[in-house]
Amino acid sequence: MTYNTKEIMEMDHNYGAHNYHPLEVVISSAEGIWVTDPEGKKYIDMLSAYSAVNHGHRHPKIIKALKDQADVLTLTSRAFFNDKWPVFAKTLADFTGKEMVLPMNTGAEAVETAIKTMRKWGYTVKGVEKNKAEIIVFDENFHGRTTTIVSFSNDPVARDHYGPFTPGFKSVPYSDLKAVENAINENTVGILVEPIQGEAGVVIPEEGFLKGLSELCKKHNVLLAADEIQTGFGRTGKKFCYEYDEIEPDIIIMGKALGGGVFPVSAVAANKDVLGVFEPGSHGSTFGGNPLGCAVAIAAIEVLTEEELVKKSYEVGKYFVEQLVAMKSDKIDIIRGKGLLIGVVLKKEAGKARKYTTELKNRGILCKETHDWIIRFAPPLTITKSEVDYSMNIIREVLV
């Protein structure tokens, strides 16, 4: 049985929990940068499932890896060895330049893994007094929606009615090195940071901020954990966004695009002196490191390299921003971004972003508002300059 757009949205409303507020469009098929609704109307995907579809929808090599692996082995748990997890571990370790990898499934799980890593390292290596460990985070952060993670969010929608909250976190203003240094004490075990705050509206810190964080961490014997779940794997025009500051975080947190847009795969990478704190039974996941996900992730990393998607993201992203700036729209306050992670901040008098994302949808471009006044453009890294030109004709109709 097939359903039309109206029927599907009604079914969603009647049977699904109302924890999202999606645009009124149904996607029933996709390929590359294009998606199609049940009635056959095509749209350009300018959200990429919040940067999980960096490689484009249904990339042939990634889909083949998924199908081929599904034909032979899908799940073993980590109770046994399988022949794909070690290959994935080596592939990702080589890609990140780290010595060890710990696999999970979702980005939130990877963040929780990083938190546990920093705390355990703090107690067993740094020598922090039991149950006193503190991790510094940043105002307006978004790292997921587990109970622990929302404990250090300052978004009331994410926090309200979910307490009591997990202690052990200090939140300071983003891009404020002085505030970070003032927050560090003998119990500080880690700093958790987004190189760009995506959900906050593509907020880019001042130049040198990450480098300053790295120096503070070295000075005070604190671990630096970079949450690259949304910014990683070429999204910002580098393999990882922290590379712009020429630093090497102690922990790299990854997810979204690691699964090639077809399977949930996440991981934490670090050197042995950090991830080596875990022993059998101290942390894990039944599906973490499953053969199906590993085969997909290996293919996703290979595609990223073979098709030079990082370079394309940098070049096409720069071109996209230039075209947006050249619009000279009276509705726009500022445009910010790196690579193909772009935020268009509207002036308050222009009205909320939802009406513009709705109108863009009506004209064939799918993007999403964030924080009411910001439109985020984050197409697959496979988008071409000519496809940007096509998109800009529609964007101008709506925003100029």
Steps between C-alpha positions, in 0.01 A plus 500: 500500500625846415404824672499860383665791680188603692432145621857445614513826696166419667629154595815655645292745702263232630748227589838665548614691808508871424868557580579658162351785297589402143433702189186382326667283240525121470810344348444163338813458286837666454817500292801727526387847606141441384202363694150425376158502669222241448343715228826516303606856580879535528691715749865583563604378845673790674508337844662160433329347805688748720828418318458121511466483120832664406555247220161561340198275526554133419858530378551190279819380667356538849174330406696213342704460819176486700337243273808282463554489877132432569529190283768343722495634858318779684550465876719304741516730805844551645478165681688366197743643246363582157698562184383859438539686831882474517528621138271793578699579816825515303339701219361760740818510709702569186249764387505684833867444586402346833613168647169357622131507411192417707187439286142590586185570297363850551668834555355529850652163588837621376473813715408287802805285422723807493357616835566161657850498349587841644363411842673163520827651378462772762465249782745231387769711332479860622407397854190711555315420823218249454172651371651851475579507126385806306465553127482848348237552229366807319182704507262428209663160445329208336649154552186282502192433710583235758429580864865569572549716192193718557631551853756743358277653233357847558218450251180500708317286244766229534517525882155577635344214702799265459673557833660416733808573293838335492763706687862552402477756220591870484359705215681815387448743210605366160819644353604650836844366593519707818176348626637154427822563690307638796284186506794256508592357838668190643188293423477593132546192285383619160364767271223403258464734203334529160746661254193669354174509694265361237166485679562838659492647149837424339687707758869524417740583785764770483814407310743315725237388751561129454875553503463687826290216644768251398769705674292530817443125503870428470582757767253358753514128408144492367361301207359684198205324333389635162140418409528462122172314461351772281818674382708194414569305182538798270194700600699819573760466224750304711497134600423631848423859590765518775764482225438868426674576832780248434441318827470136602220438750543214743160354406315520168126433518343386173162392366247604233695490169715212628201280413490621141139612532375142514580356844558638852872481576689707756837478668751661728866507401794574731848376580566200722586711802139626493277224361717242670319576828220261405515134592262218398150562632549866588325638191342364185211460261334193348484664158819708530751362248239287322620364162227676301579841643875444471478406132296813432737726694806363322334574165398848620859587591627364168246704301593814690862453396454365148258774394690780678182608676691701760655718229166531322332608823756775550481630143124473442426624852710810441317557172159449665576756774622750239172466311295542817695813599463642148118490537518806725165410653343749742360203691844358591706617796810281455616191314748266665642161431789281396491259211143387444375577850339840454274708722293791372400721793188705432422842637227491761278732296511248213298255705576151616695260282222240485302695244806517274589131534137421421505720191832349388342157542206605285746600228711185518774554760500320835682667788419558866478790737682502831449735796212673318712753309758285322480297180755223468624385159698174508463309171684176424867558423438367150310814398650684202539872434237478226258343750581782741417746221167326442427513874601865526237599244236362735663638816507848346128478420429434869757713681543808283 
